[in-house]
Amino acid sequence: MTPTPRVVVFDFDGTLVASNEVKRDSYFRIFADVDPDGNGVRDVLRNGWGEDNRLQVIGRILGTLAARDLAAGTARCFAPVVEYADRYNEICETHQSECPEVPGASACLAALASRHSLFVNSATLEGPLRRAVARRGWNRYFSDVLGSPASKIGNLRALLDRQRVGAWQVVVVGDGRADLAAAQECGCRFIGIRNAFNDFEAAGVLMLPDLRELPQVLDGDAS
């Protein structure tokens, strides 16, 4: 028998809202004027992007484009990282607030909030993340909303200390390698949400197609 968890920690993009595709495509959009074929952006994203915040990803893209210019004997002046980040934030924050939720998300949060302490732990910058959660009317369900620049592992460790709970009392729900790594590093249980952006080996991991079954799965832990 697995004890019923006291705390449930949700990733945001791809776990609560169906925003992964737009977040990825937005990198191509903000660099369309300096990388029209998208090859520089594509190379960076191919090597992994879901674990890093947008400033880190944008910095790597700019580095890749600058290196290609150097190799070609050319040089361009790129906008600062923060300018690209502002463009990216404008696209993604609106979408995160308005895009479809992962099926069952609102009902799941409403069902779990009366029995568990709920948190968001995301690689999205914390300010935009908090606004997106608020615009969806989900603030009432969450004890706190945690984002970058702190890492998911750092946020989860701080949460465990602040809540004074053992790792065995916490379930992390996510769709990416960073979510699984944070759960494993801190000794928490992990439940995966299946989608086209999963970037970890699912063998041995409980995977759900969406959030409609999660309350039943957690309630069943004590049965």
Secondary structure, DSSP 4 states (H G I P E B T S, - for coil): -PPPPSEEEE-SBTTTBS-HHHHHHHHHHHTTTT-TT-HHHHHHHHT--TTS-HHHHHHHHHHHHHHHHHHHT---PPPPHHHHHHHHHHHHHHHHHHSPBPTTHHHHHHHHHTTSEEEEEEEEEHHHHHHHHHHTT-GGGEEEEEEETS-HHHHHHHHHHHHT--GGGEEEEESSHHHHHHHHHHT-EEEEE--TT--S--TTSEEESSSTTHHHHHHGGG-
